[in-house]
Amino acid sequence: MNKLKLTLNDSIAAKGLALLLLLWHHLFYTHAEYGKLIQWTAMKSSVCVSIFVILSGYGLAATFKPEESLANFYKKKTT
């Protein structure tokens, strides 16, 4: 069975897109003078937070090895 996996390059590209959405959001979400469409897209681009959360969770799950204890995994990630 061929499992769909997120590669490192896919993750970097998604983070780049999320970063651009974050920039768009912070530049235009309070500026109605640029037009309603610009402000609406800026408000919707706050989805970037969700993209970062999903990628972070996926990255942690992908690096966890089942034979390793959870305590050792946390210790390794926090130091």
PyMOL Python script that loads the backbone (N, CA, C, O; Angstrom):
from pymol import cmd

cmd.read_pdbstr("""\
ATOM      1  N   MET A   1       0.836  -1.178   0.000  1.00  0.00           N
ATOM      2  CA  MET A   1       0.000   0.000   0.000  1.00  0.00           C
ATOM      3  C   MET A   1       0.882   1.243   0.000  1.00  0.00           C
ATOM      4  O   MET A   1       1.835   1.333   0.774  1.00  0.00           O
ATOM      5  N   ASN A   2       0.570   2.183  -0.852  1.00  0.00           N
ATOM      6  CA  ASN A   2       1.346   3.413  -0.966  1.00  0.00           C
ATOM      7  C   ASN A   2       0.727   4.463  -0.057  1.00  0.00           C
ATOM      8  O   ASN A   2      -0.375   4.943  -0.321  1.00  0.00           O
ATOM      9  N   LYS A   3       1.429   4.821   1.010  1.00  0.00           N
ATOM     10  CA  LYS A   3       0.919   5.820   1.948  1.00  0.00           C
ATOM     11  C   LYS A   3       1.356   7.211   1.520  1.00  0.00           C
ATOM     12  O   LYS A   3       2.490   7.416   1.087  1.00  0.00           O
ATOM     13  N   LEU A   4       0.454   8.147   1.647  1.00  0.00           N
ATOM     14  CA  LEU A   4       0.766   9.533   1.341  1.00  0.00           C
ATOM     15  C   LEU A   4       1.556  10.126   2.505  1.00  0.00           C
ATOM     16  O   LEU A   4       1.087  10.122   3.643  1.00  0.00           O
ATOM     17  N   LYS A   5       2.732  10.625   2.225  1.00  0.00           N
ATOM     18  CA  LYS A   5       3.566  11.220   3.268  1.00  0.00           C
ATOM     19  C   LYS A   5       3.937  12.634   2.877  1.00  0.00           C
ATOM     20  O   LYS A   5       4.097  12.953   1.699  1.00  0.00           O
ATOM     21  N   LEU A   6       4.067  13.457   3.867  1.00  0.00           N
ATOM     22  CA  LEU A   6       4.479  14.837   3.681  1.00  0.00           C
ATOM     23  C   LEU A   6       5.995  14.876   3.761  1.00  0.00           C
ATOM     24  O   LEU A   6       6.573  14.530   4.791  1.00  0.00           O
ATOM     25  N   THR A   7       6.638  15.292   2.692  1.00  0.00           N
ATOM     26  CA  THR A   7       8.097  15.348   2.688  1.00  0.00           C
ATOM     27  C   THR A   7       8.566  16.658   3.323  1.00  0.00           C
ATOM     28  O   THR A   7       7.767  17.556   3.587  1.00  0.00           O
ATOM     29  N   LEU A   8       9.845  16.747   3.556  1.00  0.00           N
ATOM     30  CA  LEU A   8      10.412  17.960   4.132  1.00  0.00           C
ATOM     31  C   LEU A   8      10.213  19.145   3.186  1.00  0.00           C
ATOM     32  O   LEU A   8       9.920  20.253   3.635  1.00  0.00           O
ATOM     33  N   ASN A   9      10.369  18.920   1.895  1.00  0.00           N
ATOM     34  CA  ASN A   9      10.155  20.007   0.928  1.00  0.00           C
ATOM     35  C   ASN A   9       8.705  20.467   0.908  1.00  0.00           C
ATOM     36  O   ASN A   9       8.432  21.660   0.777  1.00  0.00           O
ATOM     37  N   ASP A  10       7.766  19.516   1.039  1.00  0.00           N
ATOM     38  CA  ASP A  10       6.352  19.880   1.110  1.00  0.00           C
ATOM     39  C   ASP A  10       6.082  20.736   2.342  1.00  0.00           C
ATOM     40  O   ASP A  10       5.348  21.722   2.277  1.00  0.00           O
ATOM     41  N   SER A  11       6.677  20.352   3.455  1.00  0.00           N
ATOM     42  CA  SER A  11       6.500  21.086   4.701  1.00  0.00           C
ATOM     43  C   SER A  11       7.078  22.499   4.604  1.00  0.00           C
ATOM     44  O   SER A  11       6.470  23.455   5.087  1.00  0.00           O
ATOM     45  N   ILE A  12       8.231  22.628   3.992  1.00  0.00           N
ATOM     46  CA  ILE A  12       8.854  23.948   3.822  1.00  0.00           C
ATOM     47  C   ILE A  12       8.000  24.827   2.920  1.00  0.00           C
ATOM     48  O   ILE A  12       7.836  26.017   3.190  1.00  0.00           O
ATOM     49  N   ALA A  13       7.457  24.255   1.856  1.00  0.00           N
ATOM     50  CA  ALA A  13       6.598  25.027   0.949  1.00  0.00           C
ATOM     51  C   ALA A  13       5.325  25.477   1.667  1.00  0.00           C
ATOM     52  O   ALA A  13       4.890  26.616   1.497  1.00  0.00           O
ATOM     53  N   ALA A  14       4.730  24.599   2.461  1.00  0.00           N
ATOM     54  CA  ALA A  14       3.520  24.961   3.205  1.00  0.00           C
ATOM     55  C   ALA A  14       3.816  26.047   4.240  1.00  0.00           C
ATOM     56  O   ALA A  14       3.000  26.944   4.450  1.00  0.00           O
ATOM     57  N   LYS A  15       4.977  25.966   4.884  1.00  0.00           N
ATOM     58  CA  LYS A  15       5.356  27.003   5.847  1.00  0.00           C
ATOM     59  C   LYS A  15       5.587  28.340   5.149  1.00  0.00           C
ATOM     60  O   LYS A  15       5.259  29.392   5.697  1.00  0.00           O
ATOM     61  N   GLY A  16       6.145  28.303   3.949  1.00  0.00           N
ATOM     62  CA  GLY A  16       6.334  29.532   3.183  1.00  0.00           C
ATOM     63  C   GLY A  16       5.001  30.165   2.817  1.00  0.00           C
ATOM     64  O   GLY A  16       4.840  31.381   2.920  1.00  0.00           O
ATOM     65  N   LEU A  17       4.051  29.352   2.394  1.00  0.00           N
ATOM     66  CA  LEU A  17       2.711  29.852   2.088  1.00  0.00           C
ATOM     67  C   LEU A  17       2.062  30.426   3.338  1.00  0.00           C
ATOM     68  O   LEU A  17       1.453  31.495   3.285  1.00  0.00           O
ATOM     69  N   ALA A  18       2.185  29.732   4.456  1.00  0.00           N
ATOM     70  CA  ALA A  18       1.601  30.211   5.714  1.00  0.00           C
ATOM     71  C   ALA A  18       2.244  31.529   6.138  1.00  0.00           C
ATOM     72  O   ALA A  18       1.564  32.406   6.671  1.00  0.00           O
ATOM     73  N   LEU A  19       3.532  31.674   5.908  1.00  0.00           N
ATOM     74  CA  LEU A  19       4.221  32.923   6.248  1.00  0.00           C
ATOM     75  C   LEU A  19       3.706  34.082   5.399  1.00  0.00           C
ATOM     76  O   LEU A  19       3.506  35.186   5.906  1.00  0.00           O
ATOM     77  N   LEU A  20       3.490  33.829   4.101  1.00  0.00           N
ATOM     78  CA  LEU A  20       2.937  34.867   3.233  1.00  0.00           C
ATOM     79  C   LEU A  20       1.513  35.244   3.656  1.00  0.00           C
ATOM     80  O   LEU A  20       1.145  36.419   3.636  1.00  0.00           O
ATOM     81  N   LEU A  21       0.715  34.242   4.037  1.00  0.00           N
ATOM     82  CA  LEU A  21      -0.633  34.523   4.527  1.00  0.00           C
ATOM     83  C   LEU A  21      -0.594  35.337   5.814  1.00  0.00           C
ATOM     84  O   LEU A  21      -1.410  36.239   6.008  1.00  0.00           O
ATOM     85  N   LEU A  22       0.350  35.021   6.688  1.00  0.00           N
ATOM     86  CA  LEU A  22       0.509  35.766   7.933  1.00  0.00           C
ATOM     87  C   LEU A  22       0.853  37.226   7.654  1.00  0.00           C
ATOM     88  O   LEU A  22       0.302  38.129   8.283  1.00  0.00           O
ATOM     89  N   LEU A  23       1.751  37.451   6.722  1.00  0.00           N
ATOM     90  CA  LEU A  23       2.125  38.803   6.344  1.00  0.00           C
ATOM     91  C   LEU A  23       0.927  39.555   5.755  1.00  0.00           C
ATOM     92  O   LEU A  23       0.677  40.704   6.120  1.00  0.00           O
ATOM     93  N   TRP A  24       0.190  38.914   4.849  1.00  0.00           N
ATOM     94  CA  TRP A  24      -0.995  39.526   4.238  1.00  0.00           C
ATOM     95  C   TRP A  24      -2.015  39.902   5.307  1.00  0.00           C
ATOM     96  O   TRP A  24      -2.585  40.993   5.289  1.00  0.00           O
ATOM     97  N   HIS A  25      -2.229  38.982   6.231  1.00  0.00           N
ATOM     98  CA  HIS A  25      -3.200  39.221   7.300  1.00  0.00           C
ATOM     99  C   HIS A  25      -2.813  40.446   8.127  1.00  0.00           C
ATOM    100  O   HIS A  25      -3.645  41.322   8.359  1.00  0.00           O
ATOM    101  N   HIS A  26      -1.577  40.513   8.567  1.00  0.00           N
ATOM    102  CA  HIS A  26      -1.155  41.601   9.443  1.00  0.00           C
ATOM    103  C   HIS A  26      -1.017  42.943   8.720  1.00  0.00           C
ATOM    104  O   HIS A  26      -1.093  43.996   9.354  1.00  0.00           O
ATOM    105  N   LEU A  27      -0.821  42.915   7.429  1.00  0.00           N
ATOM    106  CA  LEU A  27      -0.710  44.168   6.695  1.00  0.00           C
ATOM    107  C   LEU A  27      -2.067  44.800   6.375  1.00  0.00           C
ATOM    108  O   LEU A  27      -2.187  46.025   6.363  1.00  0.00           O
ATOM    109  N   PHE A  28      -3.087  43.979   6.118  1.00  0.00           N
ATOM    110  CA  PHE A  28      -4.312  44.523   5.544  1.00  0.00           C
ATOM    111  C   PHE A  28      -5.606  44.274   6.309  1.00  0.00           C
ATOM    112  O   PHE A  28      -6.645  44.765   5.867  1.00  0.00           O
ATOM    113  N   TYR A  29      -5.620  43.546   7.425  1.00  0.00           N
ATOM    114  CA  TYR A  29      -6.894  43.187   8.032  1.00  0.00           C
ATOM    115  C   TYR A  29      -7.607  44.362   8.704  1.00  0.00           C
ATOM    116  O   TYR A  29      -8.810  44.269   8.948  1.00  0.00           O
ATOM    117  N   THR A  30      -6.933  45.434   9.004  1.00  0.00           N
ATOM    118  CA  THR A  30      -7.600  46.586   9.619  1.00  0.00           C
ATOM    119  C   THR A  30      -7.730  47.771   8.676  1.00  0.00           C
ATOM    120  O   THR A  30      -8.165  48.844   9.094  1.00  0.00           O
ATOM    121  N   HIS A  31      -7.363  47.600   7.419  1.00  0.00           N
ATOM    122  CA  HIS A  31      -7.344  48.721   6.479  1.00  0.00           C
ATOM    123  C   HIS A  31      -8.461  48.598   5.452  1.00  0.00           C
ATOM    124  O   HIS A  31      -8.280  47.989   4.397  1.00  0.00           O
ATOM    125  N   ALA A  32      -9.609  49.176   5.761  1.00  0.00           N
ATOM    126  CA  ALA A  32     -10.744  49.151   4.843  1.00  0.00           C
ATOM    127  C   ALA A  32     -10.516  50.051   3.632  1.00  0.00           C
ATOM    128  O   ALA A  32     -11.203  49.914   2.620  1.00  0.00           O
ATOM    129  N   GLU A  33      -9.571  50.957   3.726  1.00  0.00           N
ATOM    130  CA  GLU A  33      -9.332  51.887   2.620  1.00  0.00           C
ATOM    131  C   GLU A  33      -8.781  51.205   1.369  1.00  0.00           C
ATOM    132  O   GLU A  33      -8.807  51.798   0.291  1.00  0.00           O
ATOM    133  N   TYR A  34      -8.285  49.977   1.487  1.00  0.00           N
ATOM    134  CA  TYR A  34      -7.789  49.246   0.321  1.00  0.00           C
ATOM    135  C   TYR A  34      -8.901  48.496  -0.406  1.00  0.00           C
ATOM    136  O   TYR A  34      -8.670  47.932  -1.475  1.00  0.00           O
ATOM    137  N   GLY A  35     -10.082  48.486   0.153  1.00  0.00           N
ATOM    138  CA  GLY A  35     -11.208  47.811  -0.476  1.00  0.00           C
ATOM    139  C   GLY A  35     -11.686  46.635   0.353  1.00  0.00           C
ATOM    140  O   GLY A  35     -10.940  46.050   1.139  1.00  0.00           O
ATOM    141  N   LYS A  36     -12.943  46.312   0.155  1.00  0.00           N
ATOM    142  CA  LYS A  36     -13.539  45.238   0.946  1.00  0.00           C
ATOM    143  C   LYS A  36     -12.963  43.867   0.595  1.00  0.00           C
ATOM    144  O   LYS A  36     -12.831  43.013   1.472  1.00  0.00           O
ATOM    145  N   LEU A  37     -12.619  43.644  -0.677  1.00  0.00           N
ATOM    146  CA  LEU A  37     -12.065  42.349  -1.071  1.00  0.00           C
ATOM    147  C   LEU A  37     -10.703  42.118  -0.422  1.00  0.00           C
ATOM    148  O   LEU A  37     -10.422  41.021   0.061  1.00  0.00           O
ATOM    149  N   ILE A  38      -9.862  43.143  -0.412  1.00  0.00           N
ATOM    150  CA  ILE A  38      -8.538  43.022   0.212  1.00  0.00           C
ATOM    151  C   ILE A  38      -8.684  42.746   1.703  1.00  0.00           C
ATOM    152  O   ILE A  38      -8.001  41.879   2.249  1.00  0.00           O
ATOM    153  N   GLN A  39      -9.567  43.475   2.355  1.00  0.00           N
ATOM    154  CA  GLN A  39      -9.755  43.277   3.791  1.00  0.00           C
ATOM    155  C   GLN A  39     -10.358  41.905   4.070  1.00  0.00           C
ATOM    156  O   GLN A  39      -9.975  41.257   5.044  1.00  0.00           O
ATOM    157  N   TRP A  40     -11.289  41.451   3.244  1.00  0.00           N
ATOM    158  CA  TRP A  40     -11.906  40.137   3.446  1.00  0.00           C
ATOM    159  C   TRP A  40     -10.871  39.030   3.293  1.00  0.00           C
ATOM    160  O   TRP A  40     -10.828  38.109   4.109  1.00  0.00           O
ATOM    161  N   THR A  41     -10.030  39.108   2.247  1.00  0.00           N
ATOM    162  CA  THR A  41      -9.003  38.081   2.069  1.00  0.00           C
ATOM    163  C   THR A  41      -7.989  38.124   3.210  1.00  0.00           C
ATOM    164  O   THR A  41      -7.471  37.088   3.626  1.00  0.00           O
ATOM    165  N   ALA A  42      -7.711  39.324   3.711  1.00  0.00           N
ATOM    166  CA  ALA A  42      -6.771  39.443   4.830  1.00  0.00           C
ATOM    167  C   ALA A  42      -7.349  38.795   6.089  1.00  0.00           C
ATOM    168  O   ALA A  42      -6.621  38.159   6.851  1.00  0.00           O
ATOM    169  N   MET A  43      -8.643  38.955   6.305  1.00  0.00           N
ATOM    170  CA  MET A  43      -9.267  38.327   7.475  1.00  0.00           C
ATOM    171  C   MET A  43      -9.261  36.804   7.342  1.00  0.00           C
ATOM    172  O   MET A  43      -9.020  36.099   8.322  1.00  0.00           O
ATOM    173  N   LYS A  44      -9.520  36.300   6.154  1.00  0.00           N
ATOM    174  CA  LYS A  44      -9.548  34.847   5.928  1.00  0.00           C
ATOM    175  C   LYS A  44      -8.149  34.239   5.941  1.00  0.00           C
ATOM    176  O   LYS A  44      -8.008  33.035   6.151  1.00  0.00           O
ATOM    177  N   SER A  45      -7.135  35.028   5.725  1.00  0.00           N
ATOM    178  CA  SER A  45      -5.781  34.487   5.697  1.00  0.00           C
ATOM    179  C   SER A  45      -5.257  34.152   7.093  1.00  0.00           C
ATOM    180  O   SER A  45      -4.120  33.702   7.234  1.00  0.00           O
ATOM    181  N   SER A  46      -6.065  34.363   8.113  1.00  0.00           N
ATOM    182  CA  SER A  46      -5.656  33.953   9.458  1.00  0.00           C
ATOM    183  C   SER A  46      -5.622  32.427   9.584  1.00  0.00           C
ATOM    184  O   SER A  46      -5.267  31.900  10.638  1.00  0.00           O
ATOM    185  N   VAL A  47      -5.984  31.729   8.527  1.00  0.00           N
ATOM    186  CA  VAL A  47      -5.876  30.276   8.500  1.00  0.00           C
ATOM    187  C   VAL A  47      -4.411  29.837   8.617  1.00  0.00           C
ATOM    188  O   VAL A  47      -4.133  28.658   8.837  1.00  0.00           O
ATOM    189  N   CYS A  48      -3.488  30.773   8.472  1.00  0.00           N
ATOM    190  CA  CYS A  48      -2.068  30.448   8.575  1.00  0.00           C
ATOM    191  C   CYS A  48      -1.722  29.830   9.929  1.00  0.00           C
ATOM    192  O   CYS A  48      -0.821  28.996  10.019  1.00  0.00           O
ATOM    193  N   VAL A  49      -2.423  30.230  10.964  1.00  0.00           N
ATOM    194  CA  VAL A  49      -2.176  29.669  12.295  1.00  0.00           C
ATOM    195  C   VAL A  49      -2.477  28.170  12.284  1.00  0.00           C
ATOM    196  O   VAL A  49      -1.719  27.373  12.838  1.00  0.00           O
ATOM    197  N   SER A  50      -3.574  27.800  11.658  1.00  0.00           N
ATOM    198  CA  SER A  50      -3.947  26.391  11.567  1.00  0.00           C
ATOM    199  C   SER A  50      -2.915  25.594  10.772  1.00  0.00           C
ATOM    200  O   SER A  50      -2.605  24.454  11.116  1.00  0.00           O
ATOM    201  N   ILE A  51      -2.391  26.194   9.718  1.00  0.00           N
ATOM    202  CA  ILE A  51      -1.368  25.514   8.913  1.00  0.00           C
ATOM    203  C   ILE A  51      -0.130  25.235   9.759  1.00  0.00           C
ATOM    204  O   ILE A  51       0.414  24.132   9.711  1.00  0.00           O
ATOM    205  N   PHE A  52       0.323  26.228  10.536  1.00  0.00           N
ATOM    206  CA  PHE A  52       1.480  26.022  11.407  1.00  0.00           C
ATOM    207  C   PHE A  52       1.216  24.949  12.468  1.00  0.00           C
ATOM    208  O   PHE A  52       2.101  24.144  12.761  1.00  0.00           O
ATOM    209  N   VAL A  53       0.022  24.927  13.043  1.00  0.00           N
ATOM    210  CA  VAL A  53      -0.313  23.934  14.069  1.00  0.00           C
ATOM    211  C   VAL A  53      -0.305  22.527  13.476  1.00  0.00           C
ATOM    212  O   VAL A  53       0.254  21.606  14.070  1.00  0.00           O
ATOM    213  N   ILE A  54      -0.920  22.359  12.312  1.00  0.00           N
ATOM    214  CA  ILE A  54      -0.968  21.040  11.671  1.00  0.00           C
ATOM    215  C   ILE A  54       0.428  20.565  11.305  1.00  0.00           C
ATOM    216  O   ILE A  54       0.763  19.403  11.534  1.00  0.00           O
ATOM    217  N   LEU A  55       1.247  21.444  10.740  1.00  0.00           N
ATOM    218  CA  LEU A  55       2.607  21.052  10.372  1.00  0.00           C
ATOM    219  C   LEU A  55       3.457  20.714  11.592  1.00  0.00           C
ATOM    220  O   LEU A  55       4.272  19.793  11.542  1.00  0.00           O
ATOM    221  N   SER A  56       3.277  21.443  12.678  1.00  0.00           N
ATOM    222  CA  SER A  56       4.029  21.154  13.899  1.00  0.00           C
ATOM    223  C   SER A  56       3.638  19.798  14.470  1.00  0.00           C
ATOM    224  O   SER A  56       4.497  19.008  14.862  1.00  0.00           O
ATOM    225  N   GLY A  57       2.345  19.537  14.512  1.00  0.00           N
ATOM    226  CA  GLY A  57       1.875  18.244  15.012  1.00  0.00           C
ATOM    227  C   GLY A  57       2.331  17.095  14.139  1.00  0.00           C
ATOM    228  O   GLY A  57       2.735  16.047  14.643  1.00  0.00           O
ATOM    229  N   TYR A  58       2.268  17.287  12.827  1.00  0.00           N
ATOM    230  CA  TYR A  58       2.713  16.243  11.906  1.00  0.00           C
ATOM    231  C   TYR A  58       4.209  15.985  12.072  1.00  0.00           C
ATOM    232  O   TYR A  58       4.649  14.835  12.073  1.00  0.00           O
ATOM    233  N   GLY A  59       4.988  17.058  12.212  1.00  0.00           N
ATOM    234  CA  GLY A  59       6.426  16.902  12.380  1.00  0.00           C
ATOM    235  C   GLY A  59       6.786  16.155  13.655  1.00  0.00           C
ATOM    236  O   GLY A  59       7.685  15.315  13.652  1.00  0.00           O
ATOM    237  N   LEU A  60       6.085  16.459  14.746  1.00  0.00           N
ATOM    238  CA  LEU A  60       6.340  15.732  15.995  1.00  0.00           C
ATOM    239  C   LEU A  60       5.959  14.268  15.863  1.00  0.00           C
ATOM    240  O   LEU A  60       6.691  13.389  16.315  1.00  0.00           O
ATOM    241  N   ALA A  61       4.815  14.004  15.245  1.00  0.00           N
ATOM    242  CA  ALA A  61       4.370  12.619  15.080  1.00  0.00           C
ATOM    243  C   ALA A  61       5.303  11.847  14.155  1.00  0.00           C
ATOM    244  O   ALA A  61       5.534  10.656  14.365  1.00  0.00           O
ATOM    245  N   ALA A  62       5.839  12.505  13.141  1.00  0.00           N
ATOM    246  CA  ALA A  62       6.721  11.833  12.192  1.00  0.00           C
ATOM    247  C   ALA A  62       8.086  11.522  12.799  1.00  0.00           C
ATOM    248  O   ALA A  62       8.735  10.562  12.383  1.00  0.00           O
ATOM    249  N   THR A  63       8.532  12.308  13.766  1.00  0.00           N
ATOM    250  CA  THR A  63       9.858  12.073  14.353  1.00  0.00           C
ATOM    251  C   THR A  63       9.822  11.144  15.565  1.00  0.00           C
ATOM    252  O   THR A  63      10.869  10.692  16.028  1.00  0.00           O
ATOM    253  N   PHE A  64       8.625  10.855  16.081  1.00  0.00           N
ATOM    254  CA  PHE A  64       8.520   9.970  17.239  1.00  0.00           C
ATOM    255  C   PHE A  64       8.730   8.526  16.811  1.00  0.00           C
ATOM    256  O   PHE A  64       8.116   8.060  15.852  1.00  0.00           O
ATOM    257  N   LYS A  65       9.592   7.828  17.520  1.00  0.00           N
ATOM    258  CA  LYS A  65       9.831   6.408  17.260  1.00  0.00           C
ATOM    259  C   LYS A  65       9.116   5.603  18.346  1.00  0.00           C
ATOM    260  O   LYS A  65       9.315   5.870  19.531  1.00  0.00           O
ATOM    261  N   PRO A  66       8.294   4.630  17.972  1.00  0.00           N
ATOM    262  CA  PRO A  66       7.519   3.878  18.966  1.00  0.00           C
ATOM    263  C   PRO A  66       8.374   3.163  20.012  1.00  0.00           C
ATOM    264  O   PRO A  66       7.919   2.963  21.138  1.00  0.00           O
ATOM    265  N   GLU A  67       9.602   2.775  19.662  1.00  0.00           N
ATOM    266  CA  GLU A  67      10.446   2.074  20.635  1.00  0.00           C
ATOM    267  C   GLU A  67      11.043   3.023  21.670  1.00  0.00           C
ATOM    268  O   GLU A  67      11.603   2.571  22.668  1.00  0.00           O
ATOM    269  N   GLU A  68      10.931   4.311  21.449  1.00  0.00           N
ATOM    270  CA  GLU A  68      11.455   5.314  22.376  1.00  0.00           C
ATOM    271  C   GLU A  68      10.362   5.687  23.384  1.00  0.00           C
ATOM    272  O   GLU A  68       9.190   5.782  23.020  1.00  0.00           O
ATOM    273  N   SER A  69      10.736   5.894  24.625  1.00  0.00           N
ATOM    274  CA  SER A  69       9.734   6.280  25.621  1.00  0.00           C
ATOM    275  C   SER A  69       9.318   7.728  25.394  1.00  0.00           C
ATOM    276  O   SER A  69      10.089   8.535  24.874  1.00  0.00           O
ATOM    277  N   LEU A  70       8.109   8.039  25.783  1.00  0.00           N
ATOM    278  CA  LEU A  70       7.579   9.382  25.597  1.00  0.00           C
ATOM    279  C   LEU A  70       8.383  10.406  26.414  1.00  0.00           C
ATOM    280  O   LEU A  70       8.605  11.527  25.958  1.00  0.00           O
ATOM    281  N   ALA A  71       8.811  10.024  27.601  1.00  0.00           N
ATOM    282  CA  ALA A  71       9.600  10.926  28.442  1.00  0.00           C
ATOM    283  C   ALA A  71      10.928  11.270  27.774  1.00  0.00           C
ATOM    284  O   ALA A  71      11.346  12.427  27.791  1.00  0.00           O
ATOM    285  N   ASN A  72      11.592  10.278  27.187  1.00  0.00           N
ATOM    286  CA  ASN A  72      12.857  10.542  26.488  1.00  0.00           C
ATOM    287  C   ASN A  72      12.640  11.407  25.255  1.00  0.00           C
ATOM    288  O   ASN A  72      13.469  12.258  24.933  1.00  0.00           O
ATOM    289  N   PHE A  73      11.531  11.188  24.571  1.00  0.00           N
ATOM    290  CA  PHE A  73      11.206  11.994  23.389  1.00  0.00           C
ATOM    291  C   PHE A  73      11.030  13.461  23.779  1.00  0.00           C
ATOM    292  O   PHE A  73      11.592  14.347  23.135  1.00  0.00           O
ATOM    293  N   TYR A  74      10.251  13.719  24.833  1.00  0.00           N
ATOM    294  CA  TYR A  74      10.048  15.090  25.302  1.00  0.00           C
ATOM    295  C   TYR A  74      11.361  15.721  25.759  1.00  0.00           C
ATOM    296  O   TYR A  74      11.632  16.888  25.476  1.00  0.00           O
ATOM    297  N   LYS A  75      12.172  14.937  26.469  1.00  0.00           N
ATOM    298  CA  LYS A  75      13.453  15.439  26.960  1.00  0.00           C
ATOM    299  C   LYS A  75      14.358  15.846  25.797  1.00  0.00           C
ATOM    300  O   LYS A  75      15.014  16.887  25.849  1.00  0.00           O
ATOM    301  N   LYS A  76      14.389  15.020  24.750  1.00  0.00           N
ATOM    302  CA  LYS A  76      15.225  15.292  23.589  1.00  0.00           C
ATOM    303  C   LYS A  76      14.727  16.538  22.841  1.00  0.00           C
ATOM    304  O   LYS A  76      15.538  17.315  22.337  1.00  0.00           O
ATOM    305  N   LYS A  77      13.410  16.734  22.764  1.00  0.00           N
ATOM    306  CA  LYS A  77      12.847  17.863  22.020  1.00  0.00           C
ATOM    307  C   LYS A  77      12.951  19.173  22.781  1.00  0.00           C
ATOM    308  O   LYS A  77      12.933  20.235  22.159  1.00  0.00           O
ATOM    309  N   THR A  78      13.056  19.138  24.076  1.00  0.00           N
ATOM    310  CA  THR A  78      13.093  20.378  24.870  1.00  0.00           C
ATOM    311  C   THR A  78      14.501  20.824  25.228  1.00  0.00           C
ATOM    312  O   THR A  78      14.675  21.905  25.792  1.00  0.00           O
ATOM    313  N   THR A  79      15.502  20.026  24.917  1.00  0.00           N
ATOM    314  CA  THR A  79      16.871  20.441  25.248  1.00  0.00           C
ATOM    315  C   THR A  79      17.634  20.821  24.014  1.00  0.00           C
ATOM    316  O   THR A  79      18.803  21.195  24.102  1.00  0.00           O
TER     317      THR A  79
END
""", "prot")
cmd.dss("prot")
cmd.show_as("cartoon", "prot")
cmd.util.cbc("prot")
cmd.orient("prot")
